[in-house]
Amino acid sequence: MSDLILPVDGNGFQPNRRYYVLEDDNRTVRQVPVVCEADFNEWRSQTYGRYHVDRIVICEEPEIIVATHFLGHDDESPDTPPKPWSTVVLGGPLHGRVWQYATLGEAKQGHWEAVDLVRRAIT
């Protein structure tokens, strides 16, 4: 599982980003044109934050959460497959760590790998 560290905030419109929606009972990822702020707002209202894969609170004090969802965008090169699924760690020693995936299956597996990694980091 390769990872990268991205800021958790700052998810506004970015013209070089690729944007996606889910179709066919959330199985098919389709790229959509988002070329301006109005397009972004429409995409966000229909997609952003609506497709959760899993979310687990590892501990409550201090709170550490691992959440995996359909992010709906990626910053990869146009020559690479899209990676619109994402796992993020909120809190704890791995706060802000993000992994991105090309498929729902990869996202589900990656979620539990991240949970294991966080649990090892706090023990």
C-alpha positions as CSV (number, residue, x, y, z in Angstrom):
1,M,0.0,0.0,0.0
2,S,1.7,3.2,-1.1
3,D,0.7,6.4,0.6
4,L,1.0,10.1,0.2
5,I,0.4,12.9,2.6
6,L,-2.1,15.6,1.4
7,P,-3.8,18.4,3.3
8,V,-7.2,17.4,4.5
9,D,-8.7,20.8,3.8
10,G,-8.4,22.8,0.5
11,N,-10.8,20.7,-1.5
12,G,-12.1,23.5,-3.7
13,F,-12.2,23.7,-7.4
14,Q,-8.9,23.0,-9.2
15,P,-8.9,23.2,-13.0
16,N,-6.2,20.5,-13.4
17,R,-8.1,17.9,-11.4
18,R,-10.1,15.1,-12.9
19,Y,-13.7,14.7,-11.5
20,Y,-15.8,11.6,-11.4
21,V,-19.3,10.3,-10.6
22,L,-20.6,6.8,-9.9
23,E,-23.1,5.1,-12.1
24,D,-24.7,1.6,-12.4
25,D,-25.5,1.2,-8.7
26,N,-22.2,2.8,-7.7
27,R,-20.1,0.3,-9.7
28,T,-18.9,2.4,-12.7
29,V,-16.7,5.4,-12.4
30,R,-17.3,8.0,-15.2
31,Q,-15.2,11.2,-15.7
32,V,-17.3,14.4,-15.9
33,P,-16.3,17.8,-17.3
34,V,-15.7,20.3,-14.5
35,V,-14.2,23.4,-16.1
36,C,-15.4,26.2,-13.8
37,E,-16.6,27.0,-10.3
38,A,-20.3,26.5,-11.3
39,D,-19.5,23.0,-12.7
40,F,-17.6,22.2,-9.5
41,N,-20.5,23.3,-7.3
42,E,-22.9,21.2,-9.3
43,W,-20.6,18.1,-9.1
44,R,-20.0,18.7,-5.4
45,S,-23.7,18.9,-4.6
46,Q,-24.3,15.6,-6.3
47,T,-21.2,13.6,-5.4
48,Y,-18.9,14.9,-2.7
49,G,-19.1,13.0,0.5
50,R,-22.1,10.9,-0.4
51,Y,-20.4,7.5,-0.9
52,H,-18.9,6.1,2.2
53,V,-17.1,2.8,2.1
54,D,-16.2,2.5,5.8
55,R,-15.4,4.7,8.8
56,I,-14.0,3.5,12.1
57,V,-13.1,5.3,15.3
58,I,-9.9,3.7,16.5
59,C,-10.0,5.5,19.8
60,E,-12.1,8.3,21.3
61,E,-9.6,10.2,23.4
62,P,-7.7,11.4,21.6
63,E,-10.0,10.8,18.7
64,I,-8.5,8.9,15.8
65,I,-10.6,8.0,12.7
66,V,-9.9,6.1,9.6
67,A,-12.5,6.9,6.8
68,T,-12.7,5.6,3.3
69,H,-15.0,7.0,0.7
70,F,-15.5,7.9,-3.0
71,L,-13.7,11.2,-3.2
72,G,-14.8,11.8,-6.8
73,H,-11.6,13.4,-8.0
74,D,-7.9,12.8,-8.3
75,D,-4.8,14.7,-9.2
76,E,-3.1,11.9,-11.2
77,S,-1.8,12.4,-14.7
78,P,-4.4,12.0,-17.5
79,D,-2.3,9.1,-18.7
80,T,-2.9,7.1,-15.6
81,P,-6.1,5.3,-14.4
82,P,-8.3,7.4,-12.1
83,K,-8.0,7.0,-8.3
84,P,-11.2,8.5,-7.0
85,W,-11.5,6.3,-3.9
86,S,-9.7,7.6,-0.8
87,T,-8.8,6.6,2.8
88,V,-7.8,9.3,5.2
89,V,-6.5,9.2,8.8
90,L,-7.8,12.0,11.1
91,G,-6.0,12.4,14.4
92,G,-3.1,10.5,16.0
93,P,0.4,10.0,14.8
94,L,-0.6,9.4,11.2
95,H,-3.0,12.4,10.9
96,G,-3.4,13.6,7.3
97,R,-2.1,10.4,5.7
98,V,-4.1,9.6,2.6
99,W,-4.2,6.6,0.3
100,Q,-6.0,6.7,-3.1
101,Y,-7.4,3.7,-5.1
102,A,-8.7,2.9,-8.5
103,T,-11.5,0.6,-7.5
104,L,-13.9,0.0,-4.7
105,G,-12.3,-3.4,-4.0
106,E,-8.9,-1.7,-3.5
107,A,-10.5,0.9,-1.3
108,K,-12.1,-1.7,1.0
109,Q,-8.8,-3.6,1.3
110,G,-6.8,-0.4,1.8
111,H,-9.2,0.8,4.5
112,W,-8.4,-2.2,6.7
113,E,-4.7,-2.0,5.9
114,A,-4.8,1.6,7.1
115,V,-6.7,0.6,10.2
116,D,-4.0,-2.0,11.0
117,L,-1.3,0.6,10.3
118,V,-2.8,3.1,12.7
119,R,-3.4,0.6,15.4
120,R,0.3,-0.4,15.2
121,A,1.4,3.2,15.3
122,I,-0.5,3.9,18.5
123,T,0.7,0.9,20.4
